[in-house]
Amino acid sequence: MFHKEYPNARRFELPEVQPLRGRSLEETILSRRSRRNYSKEPITMEELSRILFFSVGITGKIGRYYLRAYPSAGALAPVEVYPLIERATDSDLKGIYHYNSLEHCLEEIRKGSYIDELVEICYHQDFIRNAPICLILTVFEKRTRSKYGRRAKRYVLLDAGHAGENIYLECEFLGLSTCAIGAFDDEALCSLLEIDPEEEYPVLCYPISRRSKH
């Protein structure tokens, strides 16, 4: 299995993505920072769509292998992304979703507000509370282990880092703020996402926001 899906979940199509003109890659890299001063102003679904596509989206195919926006050992793509949506300007979606990369859509996991619970799970890092969206990255180690054996544990973390840097760069390109978070209660986060930690486990969280003027 090279991508996960929830066939019985409610699905929400994301806006189609086309590359934008703007600052150069080198300018984006130079200005990239971990930013923790967040505005409560909502994110648009188009912005979320762009971040998801340009971080982990499918950008091509060779044989049975789908090619992603991030480099992956053996093109096995172990990274999955769960957007926690608290506020989106052009949508009433609020809850936890899974990003279906093959269909470029969101699959509903849980409806409701979970940002306060996420703050607690991340050991009370309160700056998260203002973020209208948080992306939670997980990995399926067994996808990579099927080809690379024990080295898979190393490779899936490298893959997650590649995907995470794409999140940073796309947020910087769009003038948004984010910060990688690796400190959280693993068991509690697995419970929140309703995933089996024996199959799939979380590795990084990225709260995303407009930049605070303060």
Buried (B, 14 or more C-beta within 10 A) or exposed (E): EBBBBBEEBEBBEBBEBEEEEEBEEEEBEEEBEEBBEBBEBBBBBBBBBBBBBBBBBBEEEEEEBBBBBBEBBBBBBBBBBBBBBBBBEEBEBBBBBBBBBEBBBBBBBEEEEBBEBBBBBBEEBEBBBBBBBBBBBBBBBBBBBEEBEEEBEEBBBBBBBBBBBBBBBBBBBBEBBBBBBEEBBEEBBBEBBEBEBEEBBBBBBBBBBBBBEE
